[in-house]
């Protein structure tokens, strides 16, 4: 796999993580069932594992690359990662607020969103 292919895959995976997190952050958590939250969690975990693997492949195989284009692409990826982290924190706050308002919701407290790689 070439460096650009790995960068493209990392970028696409981050896009999916962000899209999923934006969808959840715009959703009233009271409307979601445990099964829906579990499915979201599993999807995010799978995407994060894929992202970690791609990032590791890039770092080990292409560590010595220093062309301007790769640096530019890595910067864009870092920006998307930071955006994803902000969304994840917002979702966690939303979950915490929901737990305070409705004690029944606290059973979901164990199902936290995975944060980062």
C-alpha positions in Angstrom: 0.0 0.0 0.0 1.4 3.4 -1.0 1.5 6.4 1.4 -1.2 8.3 -0.5 -3.5 5.2 -0.3 -3.0 5.0 3.5 -3.6 8.7 3.9 -6.8 8.5 1.9 -8.0 5.6 4.0 -7.2 7.4 7.2 -9.0 10.5 5.9 -12.1 8.4 4.9 -12.2 6.7 8.3 -12.0 10.0 10.2 -14.8 11.3 8.0 -17.0 8.4 9.0 -16.1 8.8 12.7 -17.0 12.5 12.5 -20.2 11.9 10.6 -21.3 9.3 13.2 -20.4 11.5 16.1 -22.2 14.5 14.6 -25.3 12.4 14.1 -25.2 11.3 17.7 -24.5 14.7 19.1 -27.6 16.0 17.2 -29.8 13.3 18.6 -31.8 13.3 21.9 -30.3 10.4 23.8 -33.6 9.6 25.4 -34.9 8.6 22.0 -32.2 5.9 21.6 -32.5 2.3 22.8 -29.7 0.4 24.4 -29.4 -1.6 21.2 -28.9 1.6 19.1 -26.3 2.9 21.5 -24.5 -0.4 21.5 -24.5 -0.5 17.7 -23.1 3.0 17.6 -20.4 2.1 20.1 -19.4 -1.0 18.1 -19.3 0.9 14.9 -17.1 3.6 16.4 -14.8 1.1 18.0 -14.4 -0.8 14.7 -13.6 2.5 12.9 -11.2 3.5 15.6 -9.4 0.2 15.4 -9.1 0.5 11.6 -7.8 4.1 12.0 -5.2 2.9 14.5 -4.0 0.2 12.2 -3.8 2.5 9.2 -2.0 5.1 11.3 0.5 2.5 12.5 1.0 1.2 8.9 1.7 4.8 7.8 4.1 5.5 10.6 6.1 2.2 10.2 6.2 2.0 6.4 6.5 5.6 5.5 8.3 7.2 8.4 11.0 8.7 6.2 8.6 10.4 3.8 8.9 14.1 4.1 7.4 15.6 1.0 5.3 18.6 1.3 2.2 16.9 0.1 2.3 14.2 2.8 2.9 16.8 5.4 -0.1 18.8 4.2 -2.2 15.6 4.1 -1.1 14.7 7.7 -2.1 18.2 8.9 -5.6 17.8 7.4 -5.9 14.5 9.2 -4.7 16.0 12.5 -7.4 18.7 12.1 -10.1 16.1 11.5 -8.9 14.1 14.5 -9.1 17.2 16.7 -12.7 17.9 15.4 -13.6 14.3 16.2 -12.2 14.7 19.8 -14.3 17.8 20.3 -17.4 16.0 19.1 -16.7 13.1 21.4 -16.3 15.4 24.4 -19.7 17.1 23.5 -21.4 13.7 23.4 -19.9 12.7 26.8 -21.3 16.0 28.3 -24.7 15.3 26.8 -24.6 11.8 28.3 -23.6 13.2 31.7 -26.4 15.8 31.6 -28.9 13.1 30.7 -27.7 10.9 33.6 -28.3 13.8 36.0 -31.8 14.5 34.7 -33.0 10.9 34.6 -31.7 8.3 37.0 -32.8 5.4 34.8 -30.4 6.8 32.1 -27.5 6.1 34.4 -27.5 2.5 33.4 -26.0 3.7 30.2 -23.1 5.3 31.9 -20.9 2.3 31.3 -21.3 2.7 27.6 -18.9 5.5 27.0 -17.8 6.7 23.6 -14.3 5.7 22.7 -12.1 8.8 22.7 -9.0 8.6 20.7 -6.2 6.5 19.3 
